Amino acid sequence: MLTTEKETSMGNDDPLGSLRERFNLSKSAVARAYGTDARGIARIEQRFEQGTIKLDTVRDFIEAMGGELKIVAQFTGEEIDITPPAQDREP
């Protein structure tokens, strides 16, 4: 299933911030689940926007909001899930 532009439109100038706001989550609320403070969440959102963020950080951010990160490669008429397996994390 291809995702339509309308389904993905969340304010591409700050995709993680827009996603967080879409679910009515404050930086503080996500920070508590992530294990940082609101400034840490702002830095993560900024690094995502700049393209200088690690995949594990994005996965952890999405999971702190209650979601699951999936990565899909799209080709003409085909989508392939290329989500890497989650690494074991220390408690």
BELURUR-V387653 format. One record per residue. N is the residue number from 1. NEAR is the number of other C-alpha atoms within 8 Angstrom. Layout:
BEGIN
n:N near:NEAR
n:N near:NEAR
END
This chain:
BEGIN
n:1 near:3
n:2 near:5
n:3 near:6
n:4 near:6
n:5 near:6
n:6 near:5
n:7 near:6
n:8 near:7
n:9 near:7
n:10 near:8
n:11 near:7
n:12 near:7
n:13 near:5
n:14 near:10
n:15 near:12
n:16 near:8
n:17 near:8
n:18 near:11
n:19 near:9
n:20 near:12
n:21 near:9
n:22 near:8
n:23 near:6
n:24 near:6
n:25 near:10
n:26 near:8
n:27 near:11
n:28 near:8
n:29 near:8
n:30 near:14
n:31 near:14
n:32 near:9
n:33 near:8
n:34 near:9
n:35 near:6
n:36 near:8
n:37 near:10
n:38 near:10
n:39 near:6
n:40 near:9
n:41 near:12
n:42 near:9
n:43 near:8
n:44 near:10
n:45 near:12
n:46 near:9
n:47 near:10
n:48 near:12
n:49 near:10
n:50 near:7
n:51 near:6
n:52 near:7
n:53 near:10
n:54 near:6
n:55 near:6
n:56 near:6
n:57 near:9
n:58 near:11
n:59 near:10
n:60 near:9
n:61 near:10
n:62 near:11
n:63 near:10
n:64 near:11
n:65 near:10
n:66 near:6
n:67 near:7
n:68 near:7
n:69 near:9
n:70 near:7
n:71 near:7
n:72 near:9
n:73 near:8
n:74 near:9
n:75 near:6
n:76 near:4
n:77 near:5
n:78 near:6
n:79 near:10
n:80 near:7
n:81 near:8
n:82 near:8
n:83 near:8
n:84 near:4
n:85 near:4
n:86 near:4
n:87 near:4
n:88 near:4
n:89 near:4
n:90 near:3
n:91 near:2
END
